[in-house]
């Protein structure tokens, strides 16, 4: 059984992208190659700045939705 993660990626333009995956390193490589999402293909993928382990895909999706509702300032405070 795979572990699921919620992640926040810093784009090369300074914006933040939130997603879920079972393999954070692979997903970062996909984002950097421009094949993971239209957003990161357009704005570039710099590095993963936050990860959070979830219990399952459903939990990861719910947490992703919660994080996407946060303001940029709230997301930055989550980053520490």
N, CA, C and O of each residue as an XYZ file, in Angstrom:
320
protein
N       0.829     -1.184      0.000
C       0.000      0.000      0.000
C       0.877      1.252      0.000
O       1.818      1.365      0.785
N       0.556      2.180     -0.883
C       1.333      3.411     -0.996
C       0.919      4.436      0.048
O      -0.247      4.523      0.431
N       1.890      5.200      0.495
C       1.596      6.345      1.350
C       1.277      7.529      0.447
O       1.868      7.684     -0.621
N       0.349      8.353      0.878
C      -0.016      9.555      0.128
C       0.526     10.784      0.831
O       0.590     10.841      2.059
N       0.911     11.760      0.038
C       1.443     13.010      0.553
C       0.762     14.196     -0.105
O       0.423     14.163     -1.288
N       0.570     15.241      0.680
C       0.173     16.541      0.153
C       1.460     17.341      0.098
O       2.264     17.293      1.029
N       1.662     18.076     -0.987
C       2.888     18.856     -1.095
C       2.592     20.263     -1.584
O       1.591     20.511     -2.256
N       3.485     21.174     -1.231
C       3.441     22.530     -1.770
C       4.766     22.734     -2.494
O       5.844     22.493     -1.952
N       4.644     23.181     -3.721
C       5.781     23.396     -4.593
C       5.942     24.893     -4.823
O       4.964     25.598     -5.073
N       7.163     25.368     -4.738
C       7.444     26.770     -5.063
C       7.789     26.823     -6.545
O       8.684     26.119     -7.012
N       7.073     27.662     -7.272
C       7.329     27.818     -8.699
C       8.434     28.847     -8.924
O       8.759     29.624     -8.026
N       9.000     28.849    -10.111
C      10.106     29.753    -10.396
C       9.682     31.220    -10.366
O      10.534     32.098    -10.231
N       8.392     31.502    -10.489
C       7.914     32.891    -10.399
C       7.568     33.276     -8.958
O       7.095     34.384     -8.707
N       7.807     32.354     -8.006
C       7.537     32.625     -6.601
C       6.164     32.191     -6.125
O       5.887     32.229     -4.927
N       5.300     31.780     -7.042
C       3.964     31.321     -6.643
C       4.043     29.926     -6.024
O       5.058     29.240     -6.141
N       2.963     29.520     -5.369
C       2.906     28.223     -4.700
C       1.866     27.335     -5.368
O       0.778     27.797     -5.709
N       2.197     26.068     -5.555
C       1.306     25.082     -6.168
C       1.126     23.940     -5.183
O       2.104     23.444     -4.624
N      -0.103     23.520     -4.967
C      -0.394     22.430     -4.034
C      -0.914     21.216     -4.801
O      -1.733     21.350     -5.710
N      -0.432     20.034     -4.427
C      -0.882     18.812     -5.070
C      -0.734     17.617     -4.146
O      -0.318     17.752     -2.995
N      -1.081     16.437     -4.667
C      -0.928     15.189     -3.916
C      -0.177     14.171     -4.769
O      -0.204     14.232     -5.998
N       0.484     13.246     -4.107
C       1.246     12.218     -4.807
C       1.579     11.070     -3.856
O       1.428     11.192     -2.640
N       2.029      9.967     -4.421
C       2.562      8.874     -3.616
C       4.091      8.892     -3.632
O       4.729      8.179     -2.858
N       4.679      9.710     -4.514
C       6.135      9.776     -4.652
C       6.532     11.234     -4.904
O       6.451     11.725     -6.030
N       6.957     11.905     -3.854
C       7.238     13.340     -3.921
C       8.375     13.649     -4.899
O       8.269     14.587     -5.690
N       9.449     12.879     -4.854
C      10.595     13.138     -5.733
C      10.218     12.962     -7.203
O      10.582     13.783     -8.046
N       9.488     11.891     -7.505
C       9.053     11.652     -8.880
C       8.148     12.780     -9.359
O       8.265     13.252    -10.491
N       7.246     13.204     -8.480
C       6.301     14.261     -8.858
C       7.022     15.573     -9.127
O       6.672     16.292    -10.064
N       8.021     15.892     -8.318
C       8.811     17.103     -8.556
C       9.483     17.021     -9.929
O       9.478     17.992    -10.685
N      10.055     15.868    -10.245
C      10.705     15.685    -11.553
C       9.700     15.880    -12.685
O      10.025     16.483    -13.707
N       8.475     15.370    -12.506
C       7.429     15.551    -13.523
C       7.077     17.029    -13.679
O       6.922     17.522    -14.796
N       6.951     17.731    -12.554
C       6.666     19.167    -12.611
C       7.804     19.903    -13.323
O       7.553     20.762    -14.168
N       9.042     19.571    -12.987
C      10.187     20.250    -13.588
C      10.311     19.948    -15.077
O      10.843     20.757    -15.837
N       9.821     18.782    -15.490
C       9.837     18.415    -16.908
C       8.671     19.064    -17.666
O       8.619     19.019    -18.895
N       7.737     19.669    -16.918
C       6.598     20.331    -17.552
C       5.467     19.394    -17.934
O       4.606     19.751    -18.738
N       5.464     18.181    -17.353
C       4.448     17.192    -17.730
C       3.408     16.932    -16.640
O       2.482     16.150    -16.853
N       3.544     17.575    -15.476
C       2.666     17.259    -14.350
C       1.385     18.090    -14.330
O       0.321     17.570    -13.995
N       1.471     19.363    -14.682
C       0.281     20.209    -14.662
C       0.486     21.398    -15.592
O       1.614     21.812    -15.856
N      -0.617     21.933    -16.080
C      -0.534     23.111    -16.947
C       0.062     24.294    -16.181
O       0.816     25.089    -16.743
N      -0.284     24.403    -14.888
C       0.187     25.533    -14.088
C       1.711     25.533    -13.976
O       2.360     26.544    -14.246
N       2.271     24.396    -13.577
C       3.723     24.365    -13.402
C       4.448     24.346    -14.745
O       5.606     24.756    -14.821
N       3.795     23.880    -15.798
C       4.402     23.968    -17.131
C       4.542     25.435    -17.529
O       5.521     25.819    -18.169
N       3.559     26.252    -17.149
C       3.573     27.675    -17.493
C       4.489     28.488    -16.582
O       5.174     29.400    -17.047
N       4.505     28.164    -15.286
C       5.219     28.999    -14.317
C       6.520     28.399    -13.798
O       7.234     29.042    -13.029
N       6.831     27.183    -14.207
C       8.080     26.553    -13.797
C       8.022     26.003    -12.387
O       7.337     26.555    -11.525
N       8.733     24.925    -12.151
C       8.760     24.281    -10.834
C      10.160     24.412    -10.257
O      11.134     23.983    -10.874
N      10.259     25.003     -9.077
C      11.550     25.203     -8.441
C      11.857     24.064     -7.477
O      12.741     23.247     -7.735
N      11.117     24.011     -6.350
C      11.397     22.983     -5.348
C      10.168     22.738     -4.476
O       9.272     23.575     -4.380
N      10.156     21.564     -3.846
C       9.116     21.230     -2.883
C       9.464     21.941     -1.583
O      10.572     21.792     -1.068
N       8.523     22.712     -1.053
C       8.796     23.462      0.175
C       8.007     22.932      1.373
O       8.229     23.367      2.503
N       7.082     21.989      1.129
C       6.275     21.448      2.231
C       5.713     20.094      1.828
O       5.244     19.919      0.704
N       5.761     19.142      2.745
C       5.082     17.860      2.548
C       4.365     17.485      3.835
O       4.790     17.836      4.936
N       3.292     16.778      3.669
C       2.492     16.318      4.803
C       1.950     14.937      4.440
O       1.306     14.774      3.404
N       2.208     13.952      5.286
C       1.741     12.599      5.021
C       0.249     12.502      5.329
O      -0.233     13.048      6.321
N      -0.462     11.804      4.466
C      -1.906     11.598      4.641
C      -2.175     10.110      4.853
O      -1.351      9.265      4.503
N      -3.321      9.802      5.422
C      -3.646      8.404      5.710
C      -3.990      7.619      4.445
O      -3.693      6.428      4.353
N      -4.612      8.281      3.473
C      -4.989      7.625      2.228
C      -5.251      8.692      1.162
O      -5.123      9.885      1.433
N      -5.616      8.263     -0.046
C      -5.836      9.219     -1.137
C      -6.959     10.197     -0.801
O      -6.855     11.389     -1.088
N      -8.019      9.696     -0.199
C      -9.136     10.559      0.166
C      -8.699     11.644      1.145
O      -9.041     12.815      0.982
N      -7.944     11.246      2.158
C      -7.442     12.199      3.135
C      -6.514     13.220      2.502
O      -6.550     14.401      2.848
N      -5.679     12.763      1.570
C      -4.764     13.668      0.873
C      -5.545     14.678      0.043
O      -5.219     15.865      0.033
N      -6.576     14.208     -0.652
C      -7.397     15.101     -1.486
C      -8.125     16.138     -0.648
O      -8.215     17.306     -1.028
N      -8.644     15.705      0.493
C      -9.350     16.638      1.378
C      -8.398     17.693      1.928
O      -8.739     18.874      1.983
N      -7.199     17.264      2.337
C      -6.225     18.212      2.873
C      -5.735     19.162      1.770
O      -5.526     20.350      2.015
N      -5.557     18.632      0.565
C      -5.166     19.476     -0.576
C      -6.200     20.581     -0.786
O      -5.844     21.743     -0.984
N      -7.471     20.214     -0.741
C      -8.543     21.195     -0.920
C      -8.517     22.246      0.185
O      -8.732     23.430     -0.075
N      -8.252     21.813      1.423
C      -8.154     22.753      2.545
C      -7.010     23.743      2.327
O      -7.176     24.948      2.516
N      -5.861     23.229      1.934
C      -4.691     24.089      1.731
C      -4.935     25.073      0.589
O      -4.538     26.235      0.668
N      -5.586     24.606     -0.465
C      -5.857     25.485     -1.608
C      -6.791     26.640     -1.242
O      -6.815     27.659     -1.932
N      -7.552     26.487     -0.169
C      -8.447     27.559      0.289
C      -7.719     28.616      1.121
O      -8.254     29.698      1.360
N      -6.506     28.301      1.561
C      -5.756     29.234      2.400
C      -5.240     30.412      1.577
O      -5.029     30.299      0.369
N      -5.043     31.536      2.251
C      -4.403     32.674      1.597
C      -2.912     32.371      1.463
O      -2.399     31.439      2.081
N      -2.234     33.163      0.657
C      -0.786     32.974      0.507
C      -0.090     33.125      1.859
O       0.815     32.358      2.188
N      -0.518     34.114      2.637
C       0.087     34.349      3.951
C      -0.108     33.126      4.856
O       0.817     32.721      5.560
N      -1.307     32.541      4.837
C      -1.576     31.347      5.643
C      -0.721     30.171      5.167
O      -0.214     29.403      5.984
N      -0.562     30.028      3.857
C       0.282     28.961      3.330
C       1.727     29.146      3.771
O       2.397     28.182      4.141
N       2.204     30.384      3.731
C       3.576     30.641      4.136
C       3.798     30.342      5.607
O       4.874     29.879      5.987
N       2.796     30.598      6.446
C       2.941     30.267      7.862
C       2.951     28.740      8.061
O       3.578     28.237      8.994
N       2.264     28.024      7.193
C       2.285     26.570      7.224
C       3.692     26.048      6.887
O       4.127     25.021      7.408
N       4.383     26.767      6.018
C       5.739     26.371      5.600
C       6.757     26.539      6.723
O       7.806     25.894      6.729
N       6.431     27.418      7.677
C       7.298     27.586      8.830
C       8.286     28.680      8.738
O       9.060     28.893      9.671
